[in-house]
């Protein structure tokens, strides 16, 4: 992407806003600055993505770091998504029982819970929880490495930081999000059923049989595997924000906050597109 | 005794023209956010030679080292390693050139999640994947013994002093047996005894390994001890380049002032 060969990580540094110390001459000037910043951010993200893609598909592959990141993103997020899933299961169970009772449709409870969890809540809740835990962690870790010159040291040692640090983390997020989503769904269904079973007798076997009655795997697979896109968004934004950090401890804090906020925002926006996409291609 | 690995890697190295400087910085300009840092710097360093780059804070000494190892790119001018211009090089070729360089950062820049020995092993693990584990561990111990830290291999960077961190950084910089050593303020922030020890260590390494070295420093005493040639930077350009005696005999007011205050 560079006209002069290799591209050091330092070239990712955002330029300091010109005129930060000068008073804004007009509203138009402020708008122009915002506009420029917006396009500069997306341009830099595009260049960063291209470098990571190049690094990810060319050897040597960093298997050991990838396995470490799979553990970091996957198994260490499991307790959190399990708790979030459990809470969502109970909430949906309470809400669904109340709403369905009002319309005399209590028999629809299992299907309502299964569809609500697997098609809507499970993927989004998993994405947001992982975005909070992993996005902030990755953003802060990489930002801290950047401001203490550890990323420069990696680069100076002739090791590609895009491959070692970014590609492994992004790939780990992509691979782990669907698995974590399945875990969230399982815990939500289990606690949703438990909450219902405490009020009215309902066997787990009957709950599952009624819940999945008439549905096929294709009804649930796209909803689960769309979270690979969430993983891409979380990993990409956290690594990008971390590796372009400037400005010491304050910069590290900003990188962590921005990673979570932007990843969560883009995740929800992406969901709008993904839901429409799934409805069109997997009706 | 040379191992089979040493022999194989030595034979794989291409022949180098001894008349070409190992490091050649030609008329380099560099600015950051409109602020001019380097203003037409030209420097050359040959094999086995040590150049100390002196100057006030903010005159672009560290930026010069970052340009040489490719962490920054010049706005104009060229940086050549063994006659090869770094501009336009692909990442793979740049990586091959960086393997011939060792860089000691001013802050040491140790990987804070890795122990002392893992920090030194890091370049070997990535570039000497075919090296047997036992041989790699032996090499790490040998490097740490050279810098006098063989008793602290399991400590974390946060558990050792600044001087010890610099030594670990130096051992890491030497891991791939570089032909070029770039040292950014190796004695900054150290007490006089630690500074003298680091200077002695650098001199010993130069005697044993015949590397081309560039040392950026504020410390005139240290520069005089470890370098045969000194270059004084002011406002992004080389004011004078020569031996310490050349600097002493200079009529340039900035040189006189610098020597007087040092």
Interface residues (C-beta under 8 A of the other chain):
Chain A: X4 X5 X6 X7 X8 X9 X10 X11 X15 X16 X18 X60 X145 X148 X149 X150 X152 X153 X155 X156 X157 X158 X159 X160
Chain B: X33 X66 X69 X70 X71 X72 X73 X86 X87 X88 X89 X90 X91 X93 X94 X95 X96 X98 X99 X101 X103 X105 X107 X109 X110 X111 X112 X122 X123 X126 X127 X129 X172 X176
